[in-house]
Amino acid sequence: MADNQKMDESKVNDEVFRFSFSTSRGIAFGALAESISLSMLNNSANHYASQSMGSSAMAATCAKILAS
C-alpha cells in the first residue's frame, strides 16, 4: 500500500514538473515575442519620425530657395 502511494506521488510530481516546465517555456517565448514586437514597433516609429523631420527640413529648404 505504501509503495503504491509513493509511486502515485512520484507520478503526480513528474506531471506537475512537466506542466510547470512547459508553462514556463511558453511564458518565456511569449515574453520574447512581445519584446521583439515592441522593438520593431519602436524602430518603425523612430524611422517615421526621422523621415518626417527630413521631409520638413527639405520642404523648408525648398521654400527658402523659391522665396529668394
Secondary structure per residue as TSV (DSSP state, phi and psi in degrees):
chain	resnum	aa	ss	phi	psi
A	1	M	-	360.0	-46.3
A	2	A	H	-66.6	-36.7
A	3	D	H	-65.2	-40.7
A	4	N	H	-63.6	-39.4
A	5	Q	H	-65.8	-40.2
A	6	K	H	-64.2	-39.7
A	7	M	H	-65.7	-40.7
A	8	D	H	-64.0	-42.4
A	9	E	H	-63.7	-38.9
A	10	S	H	-64.9	-41.5
A	11	K	H	-63.9	-41.4
A	12	V	H	-64.2	-44.6
A	13	N	H	-60.9	-42.5
A	14	D	H	-62.6	-42.1
A	15	E	H	-66.4	-42.1
A	16	V	H	-63.4	-43.0
A	17	F	H	-62.4	-45.2
A	18	R	H	-61.9	-43.1
A	19	F	H	-65.8	-43.3
A	20	S	H	-63.1	-41.7
A	21	F	H	-64.6	-45.9
A	22	S	H	-67.3	-35.1
A	23	T	H	-65.9	-45.0
A	24	S	H	-61.4	-41.1
A	25	R	H	-65.1	-41.1
A	26	G	H	-63.3	-40.9
A	27	I	H	-65.3	-41.3
A	28	A	H	-63.4	-43.9
A	29	F	H	-65.7	-37.3
A	30	G	H	-63.4	-42.3
A	31	A	H	-65.6	-39.0
A	32	L	H	-63.9	-45.7
A	33	A	H	-62.6	-39.0
A	34	E	H	-66.7	-41.8
A	35	S	H	-67.2	-36.3
A	36	I	H	-66.1	-42.6
A	37	S	H	-62.0	-43.8
A	38	L	H	-65.2	-37.8
A	39	S	H	-64.7	-43.0
A	40	M	H	-65.0	-40.3
A	41	L	H	-64.3	-42.4
A	42	N	H	-63.9	-42.3
A	43	N	H	-62.4	-40.3
A	44	S	H	-64.3	-42.4
A	45	A	H	-64.6	-42.7
A	46	N	H	-64.5	-40.5
A	47	H	H	-63.6	-44.1
A	48	Y	H	-62.9	-42.9
A	49	A	H	-63.2	-44.4
A	50	S	H	-69.2	-34.5
A	51	Q	H	-66.4	-41.6
A	52	S	H	-64.3	-42.2
A	53	M	H	-64.5	-39.8
A	54	G	H	-63.6	-42.1
A	55	S	H	-64.7	-40.6
A	56	S	H	-63.8	-42.5
A	57	A	H	-64.8	-40.7
A	58	M	H	-67.0	-40.4
A	59	A	H	-64.0	-40.8
A	60	A	H	-64.9	-40.8
A	61	T	H	-64.2	-44.6
A	62	C	H	-62.1	-40.8
A	63	A	H	-62.9	-40.3
A	64	K	H	-65.4	-42.4
A	65	I	H	-63.8	-44.7
A	66	L	H	-69.1	-29.8
A	67	A	H	-74.9	-23.4
A	68	S	-	-83.4	360.0
